[in-house]
Structures are given as C-alpha cells and as structure tokens.
Amino acid sequence: DHYKHGGIQCIDAIKASMSAEEFRGYLRGNVIKYNYRMGRKGSAVEDSRKAAWYQDRLTKELESVK
C-alpha cells in the first residue's frame, strides 16, 4: 500500500512515463541491483524476493510483446 498513491501503483506510474523498451530496462536494472547488493544491505532474503518480483514482472512484460 505504501507504493500506491491516488489509487495508482507506483510501478504503473513509472511504466506510463516510459517507452516499453525503457520500462523493460528499468525492470532489468532492478533485478541486477537487488542481486548485486544481496546480503550487503539489510536482509539477503528480502533482496532475493525483490529481485524475483522484478524478474517476474520483466518476464510478463516480455511475454506481452509476443
């Protein structure tokens, strides 16, 4: 809920502000970021979950291009 403002999820606002290619790059960058910092800042488990969430979203975006 803390990523929702005015009924809009933050990730949806970010997507709306970018081209499809830019958004896929944003998602890929977050996968890299959370895997890179895993265990160095906070919980490694939480970073792994975040990386997986962004990877799943990236996969869905790529599937929608077909």
C-alpha positions, 0 to 999 in steps of 0.5 A, spaced: 500 500 500 505 504 501 507 504 493 500 506 491 498 513 491 491 516 488 489 509 487 495 508 482 501 503 483 507 506 483 510 501 478 504 503 473 506 510 474 513 509 472 511 504 466 506 510 463 512 515 463 516 510 459 517 507 452 516 499 453 523 498 451 525 503 457 520 500 462 523 493 460 530 496 462 528 499 468 525 492 470 532 489 468 536 494 472 532 492 478 533 485 478 541 486 477 541 491 483 537 487 488 542 481 486 548 485 486 547 488 493 544 481 496 546 480 503 550 487 503 544 491 505 539 489 510 536 482 509 539 477 503 532 474 503 528 480 502 533 482 496 532 475 493 524 476 493 525 483 490 529 481 485 524 475 483 518 480 483 522 484 478 524 478 474 517 476 474 514 482 472 520 483 466 518 476 464 510 478 463 512 484 460 516 480 455 511 475 454 506 481 452 510 483 446 509 476 443 
